[in-house]
Amino acid sequence: MSQDNLVKLECTECRGVNYQTFRNKKKVKEKLQIKKHCAKCKTHKMHKETK
């Protein structure tokens, strides 16, 4: 996979960058929002795509 498809996921509560994933920017126009486990909050929170 190409590095320009790599995106970081940031917790909406504590703003910690916990995950990295790939997104096809040609097919998916909106930013990713995934509910994942945050190690700092110790709960499942929404994670949004950052730059």
PDB file of N, CA, C, O and CB in Angstrom:
ATOM      1  N   MET A   1       0.840  -1.188   0.000  1.00  0.00           N
ATOM      2  CA  MET A   1       0.000   0.000   0.000  1.00  0.00           C
ATOM      3  C   MET A   1       0.885   1.253   0.000  1.00  0.00           C
ATOM      4  O   MET A   1       2.016   1.251   0.486  1.00  0.00           O
ATOM      5  CB  MET A   1      -0.956  -0.002   1.226  1.00  0.00           C
ATOM      6  N   SER A   2       0.330   2.287  -0.551  1.00  0.00           N
ATOM      7  CA  SER A   2       1.043   3.544  -0.668  1.00  0.00           C
ATOM      8  C   SER A   2       0.958   4.339   0.635  1.00  0.00           C
ATOM      9  O   SER A   2      -0.035   4.259   1.359  1.00  0.00           O
ATOM     10  CB  SER A   2       0.485   4.363  -1.830  1.00  0.00           C
ATOM     11  N   GLN A   3       1.995   5.095   0.918  1.00  0.00           N
ATOM     12  CA  GLN A   3       2.030   5.890   2.141  1.00  0.00           C
ATOM     13  C   GLN A   3       1.064   7.065   2.098  1.00  0.00           C
ATOM     14  O   GLN A   3       0.670   7.562   3.153  1.00  0.00           O
ATOM     15  CB  GLN A   3       3.429   6.394   2.387  1.00  0.00           C
ATOM     16  N   ASP A   4       0.666   7.529   0.907  1.00  0.00           N
ATOM     17  CA  ASP A   4      -0.276   8.644   0.832  1.00  0.00           C
ATOM     18  C   ASP A   4      -1.696   8.195   1.151  1.00  0.00           C
ATOM     19  O   ASP A   4      -2.571   9.046   1.315  1.00  0.00           O
ATOM     20  CB  ASP A   4      -0.231   9.282  -0.552  1.00  0.00           C
ATOM     21  N   ASN A   5      -1.962   6.888   1.247  1.00  0.00           N
ATOM     22  CA  ASN A   5      -3.262   6.384   1.686  1.00  0.00           C
ATOM     23  C   ASN A   5      -3.308   6.152   3.187  1.00  0.00           C
ATOM     24  O   ASN A   5      -4.368   5.831   3.725  1.00  0.00           O
ATOM     25  CB  ASN A   5      -3.594   5.097   0.962  1.00  0.00           C
ATOM     26  N   LEU A   6      -2.183   6.308   3.876  1.00  0.00           N
ATOM     27  CA  LEU A   6      -2.113   6.088   5.316  1.00  0.00           C
ATOM     28  C   LEU A   6      -2.707   7.278   6.059  1.00  0.00           C
ATOM     29  O   LEU A   6      -2.361   8.424   5.770  1.00  0.00           O
ATOM     30  CB  LEU A   6      -0.657   5.848   5.760  1.00  0.00           C
ATOM     31  N   VAL A   7      -3.605   7.015   7.023  1.00  0.00           N
ATOM     32  CA  VAL A   7      -4.213   8.079   7.824  1.00  0.00           C
ATOM     33  C   VAL A   7      -4.080   7.724   9.298  1.00  0.00           C
ATOM     34  O   VAL A   7      -3.992   6.550   9.656  1.00  0.00           O
ATOM     35  CB  VAL A   7      -5.710   8.291   7.440  1.00  0.00           C
ATOM     36  N   LYS A   8      -4.065   8.748  10.151  1.00  0.00           N
ATOM     37  CA  LYS A   8      -3.986   8.561  11.596  1.00  0.00           C
ATOM     38  C   LYS A   8      -5.375   8.743  12.193  1.00  0.00           C
ATOM     39  O   LYS A   8      -6.154   9.572  11.722  1.00  0.00           O
ATOM     40  CB  LYS A   8      -2.972   9.555  12.237  1.00  0.00           C
ATOM     41  N   LEU A   9      -5.683   7.969  13.225  1.00  0.00           N
ATOM     42  CA  LEU A   9      -6.960   8.088  13.922  1.00  0.00           C
ATOM     43  C   LEU A   9      -6.715   8.661  15.306  1.00  0.00           C
ATOM     44  O   LEU A   9      -5.880   8.162  16.061  1.00  0.00           O
ATOM     45  CB  LEU A   9      -7.680   6.716  14.013  1.00  0.00           C
ATOM     46  N   GLU A  10      -7.459   9.724  15.632  1.00  0.00           N
ATOM     47  CA  GLU A  10      -7.284  10.455  16.884  1.00  0.00           C
ATOM     48  C   GLU A  10      -8.542  10.332  17.728  1.00  0.00           C
ATOM     49  O   GLU A  10      -9.652  10.444  17.209  1.00  0.00           O
ATOM     50  CB  GLU A  10      -6.954  11.939  16.615  1.00  0.00           C
ATOM     51  N   CYS A  11      -8.375  10.104  19.025  1.00  0.00           N
ATOM     52  CA  CYS A  11      -9.501  10.007  19.948  1.00  0.00           C
ATOM     53  C   CYS A  11     -10.183  11.373  20.067  1.00  0.00           C
ATOM     54  O   CYS A  11      -9.511  12.399  20.162  1.00  0.00           O
ATOM     55  CB  CYS A  11      -9.031   9.502  21.343  1.00  0.00           C
ATOM     56  N   THR A  12     -11.510  11.380  20.060  1.00  0.00           N
ATOM     57  CA  THR A  12     -12.233  12.652  20.150  1.00  0.00           C
ATOM     58  C   THR A  12     -12.241  13.212  21.563  1.00  0.00           C
ATOM     59  O   THR A  12     -12.438  14.414  21.746  1.00  0.00           O
ATOM     60  CB  THR A  12     -13.659  12.477  19.666  1.00  0.00           C
ATOM     61  N   GLU A  13     -12.030  12.364  22.571  1.00  0.00           N
ATOM     62  CA  GLU A  13     -12.061  12.821  23.961  1.00  0.00           C
ATOM     63  C   GLU A  13     -10.707  13.378  24.415  1.00  0.00           C
ATOM     64  O   GLU A  13     -10.618  14.532  24.835  1.00  0.00           O
ATOM     65  CB  GLU A  13     -12.481  11.674  24.877  1.00  0.00           C
ATOM     66  N   CYS A  14      -9.651  12.555  24.329  1.00  0.00           N
ATOM     67  CA  CYS A  14      -8.352  12.958  24.884  1.00  0.00           C
ATOM     68  C   CYS A  14      -7.370  13.438  23.817  1.00  0.00           C
ATOM     69  O   CYS A  14      -6.270  13.874  24.156  1.00  0.00           O
ATOM     70  CB  CYS A  14      -7.738  11.802  25.643  1.00  0.00           C
ATOM     71  N   ARG A  15      -7.739  13.370  22.540  1.00  0.00           N
ATOM     72  CA  ARG A  15      -6.922  13.811  21.402  1.00  0.00           C
ATOM     73  C   ARG A  15      -5.638  12.999  21.244  1.00  0.00           C
ATOM     74  O   ARG A  15      -4.668  13.496  20.673  1.00  0.00           O
ATOM     75  CB  ARG A  15      -6.573  15.276  21.557  1.00  0.00           C
ATOM     76  N   GLY A  16      -5.613  11.776  21.733  1.00  0.00           N
ATOM     77  CA  GLY A  16      -4.454  10.909  21.574  1.00  0.00           C
ATOM     78  C   GLY A  16      -4.514  10.171  20.249  1.00  0.00           C
ATOM     79  O   GLY A  16      -5.567   9.670  19.858  1.00  0.00           O
ATOM     80  N   VAL A  17      -3.375  10.105  19.554  1.00  0.00           N
ATOM     81  CA  VAL A  17      -3.306   9.384  18.280  1.00  0.00           C
ATOM     82  C   VAL A  17      -2.961   7.939  18.600  1.00  0.00           C
ATOM     83  O   VAL A  17      -1.841   7.645  19.018  1.00  0.00           O
ATOM     84  CB  VAL A  17      -2.246  10.026  17.295  1.00  0.00           C
ATOM     85  N   ASN A  18      -3.920   7.029  18.406  1.00  0.00           N
ATOM     86  CA  ASN A  18      -3.762   5.645  18.832  1.00  0.00           C
ATOM     87  C   ASN A  18      -3.622   4.670  17.684  1.00  0.00           C
ATOM     88  O   ASN A  18      -2.993   3.626  17.857  1.00  0.00           O
ATOM     89  CB  ASN A  18      -4.916   5.245  19.674  1.00  0.00           C
ATOM     90  N   TYR A  19      -4.177   4.959  16.521  1.00  0.00           N
ATOM     91  CA  TYR A  19      -4.242   3.993  15.427  1.00  0.00           C
ATOM     92  C   TYR A  19      -3.829   4.625  14.114  1.00  0.00           C
ATOM     93  O   TYR A  19      -3.922   5.839  13.933  1.00  0.00           O
ATOM     94  CB  TYR A  19      -5.644   3.414  15.307  1.00  0.00           C
ATOM     95  N   GLN A  20      -3.365   3.770  13.190  1.00  0.00           N
ATOM     96  CA  GLN A  20      -3.099   4.156  11.813  1.00  0.00           C
ATOM     97  C   GLN A  20      -3.781   3.142  10.916  1.00  0.00           C
ATOM     98  O   GLN A  20      -3.787   1.947  11.211  1.00  0.00           O
ATOM     99  CB  GLN A  20      -1.564   4.239  11.519  1.00  0.00           C
ATOM    100  N   THR A  21      -4.357   3.620   9.813  1.00  0.00           N
ATOM    101  CA  THR A  21      -5.044   2.731   8.891  1.00  0.00           C
ATOM    102  C   THR A  21      -4.942   3.297   7.483  1.00  0.00           C
ATOM    103  O   THR A  21      -4.440   4.403   7.282  1.00  0.00           O
ATOM    104  CB  THR A  21      -6.521   2.538   9.302  1.00  0.00           C
ATOM    105  N   PHE A  22      -5.423   2.532   6.512  1.00  0.00           N
ATOM    106  CA  PHE A  22      -5.413   2.954   5.121  1.00  0.00           C
ATOM    107  C   PHE A  22      -6.819   3.338   4.681  1.00  0.00           C
ATOM    108  O   PHE A  22      -7.807   2.767   5.143  1.00  0.00           O
ATOM    109  CB  PHE A  22      -4.851   1.844   4.220  1.00  0.00           C
ATOM    110  N   ARG A  23      -6.894   4.325   3.770  1.00  0.00           N
ATOM    111  CA  ARG A  23      -8.170   4.757   3.213  1.00  0.00           C
ATOM    112  C   ARG A  23      -7.966   5.061   1.744  1.00  0.00           C
ATOM    113  O   ARG A  23      -7.015   5.755   1.384  1.00  0.00           O
ATOM    114  CB  ARG A  23      -8.735   5.996   3.967  1.00  0.00           C
ATOM    115  N   ASN A  24      -8.845   4.551   0.884  1.00  0.00           N
ATOM    116  CA  ASN A  24      -8.803   4.870  -0.532  1.00  0.00           C
ATOM    117  C   ASN A  24      -9.429   6.251  -0.717  1.00  0.00           C
ATOM    118  O   ASN A  24     -10.650   6.396  -0.666  1.00  0.00           O
ATOM    119  CB  ASN A  24      -9.547   3.784  -1.385  1.00  0.00           C
ATOM    120  N   LYS A  25      -8.596   7.255  -0.930  1.00  0.00           N
ATOM    121  CA  LYS A  25      -9.062   8.639  -0.990  1.00  0.00           C
ATOM    122  C   LYS A  25      -9.824   8.951  -2.274  1.00  0.00           C
ATOM    123  O   LYS A  25     -10.530   9.958  -2.342  1.00  0.00           O
ATOM    124  CB  LYS A  25      -7.888   9.579  -0.860  1.00  0.00           C
ATOM    125  N   LYS A  26      -9.691   8.099  -3.299  1.00  0.00           N
ATOM    126  CA  LYS A  26     -10.436   8.307  -4.538  1.00  0.00           C
ATOM    127  C   LYS A  26     -11.882   7.855  -4.395  1.00  0.00           C
ATOM    128  O   LYS A  26     -12.780   8.465  -4.976  1.00  0.00           O
ATOM    129  CB  LYS A  26      -9.769   7.563  -5.691  1.00  0.00           C
ATOM    130  N   LYS A  27     -12.118   6.793  -3.630  1.00  0.00           N
ATOM    131  CA  LYS A  27     -13.468   6.254  -3.478  1.00  0.00           C
ATOM    132  C   LYS A  27     -14.200   6.812  -2.266  1.00  0.00           C
ATOM    133  O   LYS A  27     -15.405   7.056  -2.333  1.00  0.00           O
ATOM    134  CB  LYS A  27     -13.408   4.758  -3.377  1.00  0.00           C
ATOM    135  N   VAL A  28     -13.491   7.018  -1.157  1.00  0.00           N
ATOM    136  CA  VAL A  28     -14.108   7.495   0.087  1.00  0.00           C
ATOM    137  C   VAL A  28     -13.724   8.955   0.271  1.00  0.00           C
ATOM    138  O   VAL A  28     -12.572   9.266   0.577  1.00  0.00           O
ATOM    139  CB  VAL A  28     -13.658   6.630   1.327  1.00  0.00           C
ATOM    140  N   LYS A  29     -14.685   9.849   0.084  1.00  0.00           N
ATOM    141  CA  LYS A  29     -14.389  11.288   0.130  1.00  0.00           C
ATOM    142  C   LYS A  29     -14.427  11.851   1.555  1.00  0.00           C
ATOM    143  O   LYS A  29     -13.636  12.735   1.883  1.00  0.00           O
ATOM    144  CB  LYS A  29     -15.381  12.048  -0.744  1.00  0.00           C
ATOM    145  N   GLU A  30     -15.331  11.353   2.407  1.00  0.00           N
ATOM    146  CA  GLU A  30     -15.442  11.893   3.758  1.00  0.00           C
ATOM    147  C   GLU A  30     -14.392  11.266   4.669  1.00  0.00           C
ATOM    148  O   GLU A  30     -13.847  10.206   4.362  1.00  0.00           O
ATOM    149  CB  GLU A  30     -16.852  11.653   4.323  1.00  0.00           C
ATOM    150  N   LYS A  31     -14.112  11.927   5.790  1.00  0.00           N
ATOM    151  CA  LYS A  31     -13.117  11.445   6.733  1.00  0.00           C
ATOM    152  C   LYS A  31     -13.672  10.259   7.527  1.00  0.00           C
ATOM    153  O   LYS A  31     -14.876  10.163   7.767  1.00  0.00           O
ATOM    154  CB  LYS A  31     -12.681  12.577   7.682  1.00  0.00           C
ATOM    155  N   LEU A  32     -12.773   9.365   7.927  1.00  0.00           N
ATOM    156  CA  LEU A  32     -13.174   8.174   8.675  1.00  0.00           C
ATOM    157  C   LEU A  32     -13.556   8.519  10.099  1.00  0.00           C
ATOM    158  O   LEU A  32     -12.945   9.385  10.724  1.00  0.00           O
ATOM    159  CB  LEU A  32     -12.056   7.145   8.677  1.00  0.00           C
ATOM    160  N   GLN A  33     -14.572   7.838  10.608  1.00  0.00           N
ATOM    161  CA  GLN A  33     -14.965   7.912  12.009  1.00  0.00           C
ATOM    162  C   GLN A  33     -15.255   6.485  12.460  1.00  0.00           C
ATOM    163  O   GLN A  33     -16.216   5.865  12.005  1.00  0.00           O
ATOM    164  CB  GLN A  33     -16.216   8.858  12.222  1.00  0.00           C
ATOM    165  N   ILE A  34     -14.414   5.970  13.359  1.00  0.00           N
ATOM    166  CA  ILE A  34     -14.524   4.589  13.798  1.00  0.00           C
ATOM    167  C   ILE A  34     -14.526   4.561  15.321  1.00  0.00           C
ATOM    168  O   ILE A  34     -13.754   5.275  15.962  1.00  0.00           O
ATOM    169  CB  ILE A  34     -13.369   3.723  13.224  1.00  0.00           C
ATOM    170  N   LYS A  35     -15.391   3.736  15.895  1.00  0.00           N
ATOM    171  CA  LYS A  35     -15.420   3.569  17.338  1.00  0.00           C
ATOM    172  C   LYS A  35     -14.403   2.499  17.710  1.00  0.00           C
ATOM    173  O   LYS A  35     -14.570   1.330  17.362  1.00  0.00           O
ATOM    174  CB  LYS A  35     -16.851   3.190  17.840  1.00  0.00           C
ATOM    175  N   LYS A  36     -13.332   2.903  18.429  1.00  0.00           N
ATOM    176  CA  LYS A  36     -12.252   2.001  18.789  1.00  0.00           C
ATOM    177  C   LYS A  36     -11.869   2.216  20.247  1.00  0.00           C
ATOM    178  O   LYS A  36     -12.298   3.182  20.878  1.00  0.00           O
ATOM    179  CB  LYS A  36     -11.034   2.210  17.868  1.00  0.00           C
ATOM    180  N   HIS A  37     -11.059   1.305  20.771  1.00  0.00           N
ATOM    181  CA  HIS A  37     -10.630   1.383  22.170  1.00  0.00           C
ATOM    182  C   HIS A  37      -9.494   2.383  22.303  1.00  0.00           C
ATOM    183  O   HIS A  37      -8.528   2.336  21.543  1.00  0.00           O
ATOM    184  CB  HIS A  37     -10.191  -0.005  22.694  1.00  0.00           C
ATOM    185  N   CYS A  38      -9.608   3.286  23.265  1.00  0.00           N
ATOM    186  CA  CYS A  38      -8.566   4.267  23.563  1.00  0.00           C
ATOM    187  C   CYS A  38      -7.812   3.796  24.800  1.00  0.00           C
ATOM    188  O   CYS A  38      -8.418   3.540  25.840  1.00  0.00           O
ATOM    189  CB  CYS A  38      -9.172   5.700  23.781  1.00  0.00           C
ATOM    190  N   ALA A  39      -6.496   3.681  24.689  1.00  0.00           N
ATOM    191  CA  ALA A  39      -5.680   3.196  25.802  1.00  0.00           C
ATOM    192  C   ALA A  39      -5.599   4.233  26.927  1.00  0.00           C
ATOM    193  O   ALA A  39      -5.478   3.867  28.096  1.00  0.00           O
ATOM    194  CB  ALA A  39      -4.271   2.843  25.310  1.00  0.00           C
ATOM    195  N   LYS A  40      -5.665   5.514  26.584  1.00  0.00           N
ATOM    196  CA  LYS A  40      -5.569   6.563  27.605  1.00  0.00           C
ATOM    197  C   LYS A  40      -6.873   6.710  28.382  1.00  0.00           C
ATOM    198  O   LYS A  40      -6.854   6.859  29.604  1.00  0.00           O
ATOM    199  CB  LYS A  40      -5.196   7.898  26.959  1.00  0.00           C
ATOM    200  N   CYS A  41      -8.014   6.668  27.673  1.00  0.00           N
ATOM    201  CA  CYS A  41      -9.329   6.775  28.321  1.00  0.00           C
ATOM    202  C   CYS A  41      -9.775   5.442  28.930  1.00  0.00           C
ATOM    203  O   CYS A  41     -10.604   5.415  29.840  1.00  0.00           O
ATOM    204  CB  CYS A  41     -10.375   7.258  27.310  1.00  0.00           C
ATOM    205  N   LYS A  42      -9.217   4.335  28.419  1.00  0.00           N
ATOM    206  CA  LYS A  42      -9.549   2.979  28.851  1.00  0.00           C
ATOM    207  C   LYS A  42     -11.008   2.608  28.589  1.00  0.00           C
ATOM    208  O   LYS A  42     -11.592   1.810  29.322  1.00  0.00           O
ATOM    209  CB  LYS A  42      -9.251   2.827  30.319  1.00  0.00           C
ATOM    210  N   THR A  43     -11.593   3.195  27.537  1.00  0.00           N
ATOM    211  CA  THR A  43     -12.947   2.879  27.101  1.00  0.00           C
ATOM    212  C   THR A  43     -13.005   2.946  25.575  1.00  0.00           C
ATOM    213  O   THR A  43     -12.048   3.371  24.928  1.00  0.00           O
ATOM    214  CB  THR A  43     -13.982   3.851  27.741  1.00  0.00           C
ATOM    215  N   HIS A  44     -14.122   2.527  25.016  1.00  0.00           N
ATOM    216  CA  HIS A  44     -14.342   2.639  23.575  1.00  0.00           C
ATOM    217  C   HIS A  44     -14.880   4.034  23.276  1.00  0.00           C
ATOM    218  O   HIS A  44     -15.912   4.434  23.815  1.00  0.00           O
ATOM    219  CB  HIS A  44     -15.327   1.535  23.062  1.00  0.00           C
ATOM    220  N   LYS A  45     -14.184   4.769  22.419  1.00  0.00           N
ATOM    221  CA  LYS A  45     -14.568   6.129  22.039  1.00  0.00           C
ATOM    222  C   LYS A  45     -14.486   6.250  20.521  1.00  0.00           C
ATOM    223  O   LYS A  45     -13.885   5.411  19.850  1.00  0.00           O
ATOM    224  CB  LYS A  45     -13.655   7.195  22.736  1.00  0.00           C
ATOM    225  N   MET A  46     -15.098   7.304  19.992  1.00  0.00           N
ATOM    226  CA  MET A  46     -15.014   7.589  18.568  1.00  0.00           C
ATOM    227  C   MET A  46     -13.623   8.117  18.238  1.00  0.00           C
ATOM    228  O   MET A  46     -13.085   8.962  18.954  1.00  0.00           O
ATOM    229  CB  MET A  46     -16.102   8.605  18.142  1.00  0.00           C
ATOM    230  N   HIS A  47     -13.050   7.618  17.158  1.00  0.00           N
ATOM    231  CA  HIS A  47     -11.765   8.087  16.652  1.00  0.00           C
ATOM    232  C   HIS A  47     -12.012   8.677  15.278  1.00  0.00           C
ATOM    233  O   HIS A  47     -12.685   8.072  14.443  1.00  0.00           O
ATOM    234  CB  HIS A  47     -10.699   6.933  16.598  1.00  0.00           C
ATOM    235  N   LYS A  48     -11.459   9.875  15.043  1.00  0.00           N
ATOM    236  CA  LYS A  48     -11.612  10.562  13.765  1.00  0.00           C
ATOM    237  C   LYS A  48     -10.281  10.643  13.058  1.00  0.00           C
ATOM    238  O   LYS A  48      -9.223  10.630  13.688  1.00  0.00           O
ATOM    239  CB  LYS A  48     -12.197  11.963  13.962  1.00  0.00           C
ATOM    240  N   GLU A  49     -10.342  10.728  11.751  1.00  0.00           N
ATOM    241  CA  GLU A  49      -9.142  10.840  10.922  1.00  0.00           C
ATOM    242  C   GLU A  49      -8.527  12.218  11.093  1.00  0.00           C
ATOM    243  O   GLU A  49      -9.238  13.222  11.144  1.00  0.00           O
ATOM    244  CB  GLU A  49      -9.471  10.576   9.435  1.00  0.00           C
ATOM    245  N   THR A  50      -7.189  12.265  11.182  1.00  0.00           N
ATOM    246  CA  THR A  50      -6.461  13.533  11.255  1.00  0.00           C
ATOM    247  C   THR A  50      -5.498  13.621  10.094  1.00  0.00           C
ATOM    248  O   THR A  50      -5.374  12.677   9.312  1.00  0.00           O
ATOM    249  CB  THR A  50      -5.705  13.672  12.599  1.00  0.00           C
ATOM    250  N   LYS A  51      -4.820  14.740   9.975  1.00  0.00           N
ATOM    251  CA  LYS A  51      -3.859  14.938   8.884  1.00  0.00           C
ATOM    252  C   LYS A  51      -2.604  14.143   9.142  1.00  0.00           C
ATOM    253  O   LYS A  51      -1.674  14.178   8.335  1.00  0.00           O
ATOM    254  CB  LYS A  51      -3.516  16.422   8.714  1.00  0.00           C
TER     255      LYS A  51
END
